[in-house]
Amino acid sequence: MDGSRYKLLGLVPCRLHLFGVDDARVYLLGSDGYGRDQLARILYGGQVSLLAGWLGAGITLFLGFGIGAMAGYYGGWRDEILMRFAELFLALPWLYLLFGLRAFLPLSVSPLQSFLLIVVVSGTLGWARPARLVRSVVLSAKERDFVRAARGFGASDQYLLRRHIFPETSSLLMTQATILVPQYVLAEMTLSFLGLGVPEPVASWGKPAGQSATIQRTDVLWWIVLACSGYRALLSVLPRSGECVAGVGELL
């Protein structure tokens, strides 16, 4: 049917719409208790959750790469101290630490501040595992013949790291990124589900699942069942993420 003007693919002027109504709004997935379009909030919430995943993974990989490379290349007391710190961070119950940090914040904290807190804290606490993996790769790479030959010809540490050792870690970092991004997306969804994530009115993928705790009739609001089912599917295909959201699956 004809409707308001728009540009198809941003280029072709068009007025054809697949469906529509006169003097009314269409909510494909219904609306929430405040009359907001659920489909629009899910699409917008995807931007928030995915951005949290990418930024958190970036912080983790940056810290893990730097600390692991330093520990593996220089060794000695640096290696001992950094790896003991890594073991300490691996033992921390970081989800409960996030709860504690969020509890200290005032209720009037802005959505941007809350989002940055989630990203920075989760990204900082997750550096230990990538650091240990990078350290093992650097330990192996620095003992290879071509690295020893370059060192014998007078190459500096910066040159050896930049030209010979750092490229060996590229495949490891890419693999870790594919693992960390969905984990941090689920972490942000978990906090939003528990009401500790990005506050209203900003949307997030965890909020539709959180609304299911107060809904009595799911035959009318069927999209909540769909959201919860998708969340449980993510938990099942990413078993390692259960370390941080083990209890949320039971709540759903």
C-alpha positions in Angstrom: 0.0 0.0 0.0 1.1 3.6 -0.4 2.5 5.4 2.5 5.0 8.0 3.5 7.9 8.6 1.3 11.3 6.9 1.9 14.4 5.9 -0.1 14.9 2.3 -0.9 18.5 1.4 0.0 19.0 5.1 0.6 18.9 5.8 -3.2 15.5 5.0 -4.9 12.5 7.2 -3.9 9.6 5.0 -3.0 6.2 5.1 -1.3 5.3 1.3 -1.4 4.9 -0.4 2.0 4.3 -4.0 2.7 1.5 -3.3 5.1 0.0 -0.3 7.1 -3.1 1.2 8.6 -4.7 4.6 8.4 -4.3 7.0 11.3 -2.8 4.3 13.6 0.4 2.6 14.4 1.4 -1.1 13.8 3.4 -3.0 16.5 4.5 -6.3 15.0 5.6 -7.6 18.4 3.2 -5.6 20.5 4.0 -2.9 23.0 5.3 -3.0 26.6 3.5 -1.5 29.6 4.5 2.0 28.6 3.2 1.7 25.0 6.6 1.4 23.4 7.1 -0.7 20.3 8.8 -4.0 21.3 10.3 -4.7 17.8 12.0 -1.2 17.8 13.3 -1.8 21.3 14.7 -5.2 20.4 16.5 -3.8 17.4 17.8 -0.8 19.3 18.7 -3.0 22.2 20.8 -5.2 19.9 23.0 -2.2 19.3 23.6 -1.7 23.0 24.2 -5.4 23.8 26.5 -6.0 20.8 28.5 -2.8 21.4 29.0 -3.9 25.0 30.3 -7.2 23.7 32.7 -5.7 21.2 34.0 -3.1 23.6 34.4 -5.5 26.5 36.2 -8.0 24.3 38.5 -5.2 23.0 39.5 -4.2 26.5 40.1 -7.8 27.5 42.2 -8.6 24.5 44.2 -5.3 24.8 45.1 -6.0 28.4 45.6 -9.7 27.9 47.8 -9.2 24.9 50.0 -6.6 26.6 50.4 -8.5 29.9 50.8 -11.9 28.3 53.5 -10.6 25.9 55.4 -9.0 28.7 55.3 -12.0 30.9 56.2 -14.4 28.1 59.0 -12.4 26.5 60.8 -11.1 29.6 60.1 -13.9 32.0 61.7 -14.0 35.4 60.1 -12.1 38.3 57.8 -10.2 35.9 56.4 -13.5 34.7 55.9 -14.8 38.2 54.1 -11.7 39.5 51.9 -11.3 36.4 50.8 -14.9 36.4 50.0 -14.9 40.1 47.8 -11.9 39.4 46.2 -13.8 36.5 45.4 -16.7 38.8 43.8 -14.3 41.3 41.6 -12.7 38.6 40.6 -16.2 37.4 39.4 -17.0 40.9 37.3 -13.8 41.3 33.5 -14.2 41.1 33.3 -11.2 38.8 29.5 -11.3 38.4 29.1 -10.7 42.1 31.7 -8.0 41.9 29.7 -6.3 39.2 26.6 -6.5 41.5 28.6 -4.9 44.3 29.9 -2.1 42.2 26.5 -1.4 40.7 25.0 -1.3 44.2 27.4 1.5 45.2 26.2 3.7 42.3 23.4 6.2 42.9 20.1 5.3 41.4 20.2 8.5 39.3 23.3 7.3 37.3 23.0 8.1 33.6 22.7 5.3 31.1 26.0 6.2 29.5 27.8 5.9 32.9 26.2 2.6 33.7 27.0 1.3 30.2 30.7 2.3 30.6 30.9 0.8 34.0 29.6 -2.6 32.7 32.0 -2.6 29.8 35.1 -1.4 31.6 34.7 -3.6 34.7 33.8 -6.8 32.7 36.6 -6.1 30.2 39.2 -5.5 32.9 38.3 -8.6 34.9 38.5 -10.9 31.9 42.1 -10.4 30.9 43.6 -13.3 32.7 42.7 -16.2 30.3 43.8 -14.4 27.1 47.0 -13.3 28.9 48.0 -16.9 29.8 47.3 -18.0 26.2 49.4 -15.1 24.7 52.2 -15.9 27.1 52.4 -19.5 26.0 52.6 -18.4 22.3 55.3 -15.8 23.1 57.3 -18.3 25.1 57.3 -20.6 22.1 57.9 -18.0 19.5 60.9 -16.3 21.2 62.9 -19.6 21.1 62.5 -20.2 17.4 65.6 -20.2 15.2 64.7 -17.2 13.1 64.1 -15.1 16.3 67.4 -16.2 17.7 69.2 -15.4 14.5 67.7 -11.9 14.4 68.7 -11.4 18.1 72.2 -12.5 17.2 72.4 -9.9 14.5 71.7 -7.2 17.0 67.9 -6.8 16.6 66.3 -4.9 19.5 63.5 -6.3 21.7 61.0 -3.9 20.1 62.0 -5.1 16.6 61.7 -8.8 17.6 58.3 -8.3 19.2 56.9 -6.2 16.3 58.2 -8.2 13.3 58.5 -11.8 14.6 56.6 -12.5 17.8 53.5 -10.4 17.7 52.3 -11.8 14.3 52.4 -15.2 15.8 49.6 -14.2 18.2 47.2 -12.9 15.6 45.3 -16.2 15.1 45.0 -16.6 18.8 43.6 -13.1 19.3 41.0 -13.6 16.6 39.9 -16.9 18.1 39.6 -15.3 21.5 37.6 -12.5 20.1 35.0 -14.9 18.7 34.7 -16.4 22.1 34.7 -13.3 24.2 32.2 -11.2 22.2 29.2 -13.5 22.8 30.2 -14.0 26.4 30.2 -10.2 27.1 26.9 -9.9 25.2 25.4 -12.5 27.5 27.0 -10.7 30.5 25.3 -7.4 29.6 22.0 -9.3 29.0 22.3 -10.9 32.4 22.8 -7.6 34.2 19.9 -6.1 32.3 17.7 -9.1 33.1 18.4 -8.6 36.8 17.8 -4.9 36.6 21.4 -3.9 37.1 22.3 -3.1 33.5 21.7 0.0 31.4 18.8 1.8 33.0 15.6 3.0 31.3 14.7 4.3 28.8 17.7 2.7 27.0 16.8 -0.7 25.6 18.8 -3.9 25.9 18.3 -7.5 24.9 18.1 -8.6 28.5 15.1 -6.4 29.4 12.4 -8.4 27.5 13.5 -11.5 29.4 13.4 -9.5 32.7 9.8 -8.4 32.0 8.7 -12.0 31.9 9.1 -12.1 35.7 6.1 -9.8 36.1 3.9 -11.1 33.3 1.0 -13.3 34.2 -0.4 -14.1 30.7 2.1 -15.3 28.0 -0.6 -16.2 25.5 -1.1 -12.5 24.8 2.5 -11.3 25.2 4.0 -14.3 23.2 7.1 -12.3 22.3 8.4 -12.6 25.8 8.4 -16.4 25.5 10.3 -16.0 22.3 12.9 -13.8 23.9 13.3 -16.1 26.8 13.7 -19.1 24.5 16.3 -17.3 22.5 18.2 -16.5 25.7 18.2 -20.1 26.8 19.4 -21.1 23.3 22.3 -18.8 23.6 23.2 -20.2 27.0 23.1 -23.8 25.6 25.3 -23.2 22.6 27.8 -21.2 24.6 28.5 -23.5 27.6 31.6 -21.6 28.7 29.5 -18.5 29.3 27.7 -20.5 32.1 30.6 -19.5 34.4 29.2 -16.0 34.6 25.5 -16.5 34.1 24.9 -20.0 35.6 22.0 -18.9 37.8 20.2 -16.9 35.1 19.2 -20.0 33.1 17.3 -21.3 36.1 15.5 -18.0 36.6 14.3 -18.2 33.0 
